[in-house]
Amino acid sequence: MPSNENGRRTGVYKGLFSGFAYGLYTTLALIAGNYSPLAGAAGFLAAPYVCAGLNDLFAGIWLSLYNMKKGQLKKVWKSIFTFPGRMIVLGSLLGGPMANGAYLAGLSMAGAYAIPVTATCSLFGTLFGWIFLKQRPGKRTAAGMILCVAGAVIINWTKPEGSPHFTLGIICAFAAAISWGLEGVIASYGGSQLDPDLAVNIRDLVSGIVILSLIVPALGAGKLLWETLYAGVPALWLMASGLAAAMSFLAWYGANAAVGCAVGMSLNVTYTFWGMLFCVVFLNQALTVTMVLGAVVIVVGAVVVAAGK
C-alpha cells in the first residue's frame, strides 16, 4: 500500500537522521568535557552526570521553544498526566539518568571505543519489543541487527593502550545499551499514542531535572555543576550538544512510532559511525583498522534493516 510505504520510508529517514544527530551530540558533549572544571573532575561519575543533566535540560528547553512556536506548549504539561505521558516519563528515567549517564561515563573511560558498544541497544530493544510489544523481527531485520552487533564487537576487539579503566568504560556502555533498549520499547508505545514532539519534550525535561536535582547532588557534584555554568564555555558547548540531542530524539521517537522499535533502533545506531568519524576529525581520536571495519559492518547492518522486513 503506497501510504504504508511512504510512512515506512519517512520512518527510515528519521531513524538515519537520528543517528547522525546523536553522533554530533556525542562529539559536542566530549568537547565540553575537555574544558575546566569538567576536565579532571574528581570521581568517574561526577563530570559525566553533570554533562548528561545539563545536556538533557538544554535539550528540553530547546524542545519547549520548538513546541511553543508550534502553539502546543500547554499540551506538553497536560500530556504528562495521561497514561502514554507517564510511560514517556518512565522511559525518560531509563534513557536519561541511567542510559545517558552510563554512556558519558563509558566515553570518559574508554573513549570512542565505548560508542559502538552501545549499538547493542538495537539487540536489547528488539528483544524487549518482542517480549512486551509482540513486535517479532523478520529475518532481514534480525540479520541486520546481528551485523550491527558484530560491528561493535570488531571495533572493540583490540584494547587501546593507556586506558586503565577501559573495561569499566565498556561495562558502562553495555549498561547504557540495556537501558536504551528498554526506553526504545517504551518510546515505541508512548510515541505511537502521543505526538512524538510532545513525548520527546517530556523525555528530555524530566531527564534533565531528575539528573540535576537528585543524582548530581547525591554524587556530591553540586559545586561542579555551578562551576561549569559559571565557566561559560563548557555550558555553551552543552547547549549545542543539547540542540543536537533534541533533534536526534525527535527523529528517533518519530521513527520508533512509524516503523517499530526494532527498525527504529537499528537505524539509530548509525550514530556509532558518525560519532567515531567526528571524534577522529575533531578530537584526534586514533583511527584503527578495527574501527573502520566495524563501522562499515554497522552501516551495512543498518542498510539491511532499512531494506525491508
C-alpha positions in Angstrom: 0.0 0.0 0.0 1.5 3.4 -1.0 0.6 5.1 2.2 2.3 2.4 4.3 5.4 2.5 2.1 5.6 6.3 2.4 5.2 6.1 6.1 7.9 3.4 6.3 10.2 5.5 4.1 9.7 8.6 6.3 10.4 6.5 9.4 13.6 5.1 7.9 14.8 8.7 7.0 14.1 9.8 10.6 15.9 6.9 12.0 19.0 7.6 9.9 18.9 11.3 10.8 18.6 10.5 14.5 21.9 8.6 14.2 23.7 11.5 12.5 22.4 14.0 15.1 23.3 11.7 18.0 26.8 11.2 16.7 27.1 15.0 16.6 25.7 15.3 20.2 28.3 12.8 21.4 31.2 14.8 20.0 29.9 18.1 21.3 29.5 16.6 24.8 33.0 15.2 24.7 34.4 18.6 23.7 32.6 20.2 26.6 34.2 17.7 28.9 37.6 18.8 27.8 37.2 22.2 29.4 37.7 23.1 33.1 36.2 22.4 35.5 34.8 19.2 33.9 38.3 18.1 32.8 40.0 16.3 35.6 37.0 16.5 37.9 37.2 14.0 40.9 35.2 10.8 40.6 34.4 9.0 37.4 30.7 9.7 37.6 30.6 13.4 38.6 31.6 15.1 35.3 29.6 12.6 33.1 26.4 13.2 35.1 26.8 17.0 35.2 27.2 16.8 31.4 24.3 14.5 31.0 22.0 16.6 33.2 22.8 19.9 31.5 22.6 18.4 28.1 19.2 16.9 28.7 17.9 20.1 30.4 19.1 22.2 27.5 17.6 19.7 25.1 14.3 20.0 26.9 14.4 23.8 26.8 15.1 23.8 23.0 12.2 21.4 22.5 9.9 23.6 24.7 10.8 26.5 22.4 10.0 24.4 19.4 6.6 23.3 20.8 5.9 26.9 21.8 6.5 28.0 18.3 4.0 25.3 17.2 1.5 26.6 19.7 1.3 23.4 21.7 3.5 24.0 24.8 0.5 23.7 27.1 -0.1 20.2 25.7 3.3 19.1 27.0 2.3 19.7 30.6 -1.2 18.1 30.1 0.3 15.1 28.3 2.4 14.2 31.4 -0.8 13.2 33.2 -2.1 10.8 30.5 -1.1 7.1 30.5 1.1 7.5 27.4 2.7 10.5 29.1 3.5 8.5 32.2 5.1 5.9 30.0 7.3 8.5 28.5 8.3 9.7 31.9 9.3 6.1 32.8 11.3 5.9 29.5 13.0 9.2 30.3 14.3 7.8 33.6 15.7 4.8 31.8 17.1 6.8 28.9 18.4 9.8 30.8 19.7 9.1 34.4 20.5 5.5 33.6 21.5 5.3 29.9 22.9 8.8 29.2 24.9 9.0 32.4 26.3 5.5 31.8 27.1 6.4 28.2 29.1 9.5 29.0 30.8 7.7 31.9 31.8 5.0 29.4 33.1 7.6 27.0 35.2 9.2 29.7 36.9 5.9 30.5 37.0 4.1 27.2 36.9 7.0 24.7 35.4 6.5 21.3 35.6 2.7 21.7 32.5 2.9 24.0 30.4 4.4 21.2 29.9 1.3 19.1 29.4 -1.0 22.1 26.1 0.8 22.8 25.0 -0.2 19.3 23.8 -3.4 21.0 20.8 -1.4 22.2 19.2 -2.4 19.0 19.5 -6.1 20.0 18.1 -5.4 23.5 15.4 -3.1 22.1 14.3 -5.8 19.7 14.4 -8.5 22.4 12.3 -6.3 24.7 10.0 -5.3 21.9 9.4 -8.9 21.0 8.6 -9.8 24.7 6.5 -6.8 25.6 5.0 -5.4 22.4 4.9 -8.7 20.4 6.9 -7.0 17.6 8.5 -10.1 16.2 11.5 -9.2 14.0 11.6 -10.5 10.4 14.6 -12.4 9.1 16.1 -9.4 7.3 15.7 -7.2 10.4 17.4 -9.9 12.5 20.3 -10.3 10.1 20.8 -6.5 10.1 20.8 -6.4 13.8 23.4 -9.2 14.0 25.6 -7.2 11.7 25.3 -4.1 13.9 26.3 -6.1 16.9 29.1 -7.8 15.0 30.5 -4.4 14.0 30.5 -3.3 17.7 32.5 -6.5 18.6 35.0 -5.9 15.8 35.7 -2.3 16.9 36.4 -3.3 20.5 38.5 -6.4 19.5 41.8 -4.7 20.4 42.1 -2.9 23.7 43.8 0.5 23.3 46.9 1.4 25.3 46.8 4.0 28.1 43.2 3.3 29.2 43.4 1.8 32.7 39.6 1.9 33.2 38.8 0.6 29.7 36.9 -2.4 30.9 34.8 -0.4 33.3 34.0 2.0 30.5 32.8 -0.9 28.3 30.6 -2.2 31.1 29.1 1.3 31.4 28.4 1.3 27.7 26.6 -2.0 27.9 24.5 -0.7 30.8 23.6 2.2 28.6 22.6 -0.2 25.8 20.3 -2.2 28.0 18.6 0.9 29.4 18.2 2.4 25.9 16.7 -0.9 24.7 14.1 -0.6 27.4 13.5 3.1 26.6 13.1 2.2 22.9 10.2 -0.2 23.7 8.5 2.4 25.9 9.1 5.2 23.4 7.7 3.0 20.6 4.5 2.6 22.6 4.2 6.0 24.2 5.3 7.7 20.9 2.6 5.9 19.0 -0.1 7.1 21.4 1.3 10.6 21.9 2.6 13.2 19.5 6.4 12.5 19.3 7.1 16.2 19.6 5.4 16.2 22.9 6.8 12.9 24.0 10.4 13.8 23.5 9.9 17.2 25.1 8.7 15.4 28.3 11.5 12.9 28.0 14.4 15.4 28.0 12.9 17.8 30.5 12.2 15.1 33.1 15.6 13.5 32.5 17.5 16.8 32.9 15.5 17.8 36.0 15.9 14.4 37.7 19.7 14.2 37.0 20.4 17.8 38.2 18.1 17.8 41.2 18.7 14.3 42.5 21.7 12.4 41.0 24.2 15.3 40.8 23.7 16.3 44.5 23.8 12.6 45.5 27.2 12.3 43.8 28.5 15.4 45.6 28.8 17.2 42.3 26.7 20.2 43.0 29.7 22.5 43.2 31.0 21.1 39.9 27.6 21.9 38.3 27.7 25.6 39.4 31.3 25.9 38.4 30.5 24.5 34.9 27.7 27.1 34.5 29.9 29.9 35.8 32.8 28.9 33.4 30.5 29.6 30.5 32.4 27.9 27.7 31.6 24.2 28.6 28.0 25.3 29.2 27.8 26.8 25.7 29.1 23.5 24.2 26.5 21.6 26.2 23.8 24.0 24.9 24.9 23.0 21.4 25.0 19.3 22.3 21.5 19.7 23.8 20.3 21.0 20.5 21.8 18.1 18.6 20.3 15.7 21.1 16.9 17.3 20.8 16.9 16.9 17.0 18.1 13.3 17.4 15.4 12.3 19.9 12.7 14.0 17.8 13.7 11.9 14.9 14.2 8.7 16.9 10.8 8.8 18.7 9.2 9.6 15.3 11.0 6.6 13.7 10.0 4.2 16.5 6.4 5.2 16.2 6.4 4.9 12.4 8.4 1.7 11.8 8.6 0.0 15.2 11.1 -0.3 17.9 13.5 -2.9 16.2 13.9 -0.9 12.9 14.0 2.5 14.6 16.7 1.5 17.0 18.7 -0.4 14.4 18.8 2.7 12.2 19.6 5.0 15.1 22.8 3.0 15.9 24.4 4.5 12.9 25.4 7.2 15.4 28.3 4.8 16.2 29.7 5.6 12.7 29.1 9.3 12.9 30.3 9.5 16.5 33.6 7.8 15.6 34.1 9.9 12.5 33.6 13.1 14.3 35.9 12.0 17.1 38.6 11.2 14.6 38.2 14.5 12.8 37.6 16.9 15.7 39.1 15.2 18.8 42.1 13.5 17.2 40.9 10.0 18.1 43.3 7.4 16.7 41.8 5.7 13.6 42.4 1.9 13.6 41.6 -0.8 11.1 39.1 -2.5 13.5 37.3 0.9 13.9 36.9 1.3 10.2 35.9 -2.3 9.5 33.5 -2.3 12.4 31.9 1.0 11.4 31.4 -0.4 7.8 29.7 -3.5 9.2 27.4 -1.4 11.4 26.3 0.8 8.4 25.7 -2.3 6.2 23.6 -3.8 9.0 21.5 -0.6 9.2 21.0 -0.6 5.5 19.8 -4.2 5.6 17.4 -3.3 8.3 16.1 -0.4 6.3 15.7 -2.5 3.2 12.8 -4.5 4.5 11.2 -6.9 7.0 
